[in-house]
């Protein structure tokens, strides 16, 4: 069939041109499909403006109604005039559960750091053992009672390398 096609088309030169055109056609169609596939028909997104004032009331030198400065400009003692309230505010940090929890977490972190710091130094271990045994004369090969003693002492250093680079 191929030979018939080549004979009809006039030989090998025309056949080569036809194959090259077919390949070029495939490349053009493939590129066009990729271009069209990357298009989007969605409208461009515009972020809506927030319905909130850009400044906090009393901020940046603003004054409340009537020319009186806001609460942010007053000190705690001027804002709260009750003596009992002053005493309560003064004792509140000691009774604050969240504050106590935060202090406990800081202490826990310091202890964990101390444990990590302990890895910077070698660990030494020492062990000693002693055994004493008496063999009766009836059971001894020499016929006399014997006492055998054994002492053992071990000193060990764990695998350790000095941390010169601050790992």
Order of alpha helices (4+ residues) and beta strands (2+ residues): alpha-alpha-alpha-alpha-alpha-beta-beta
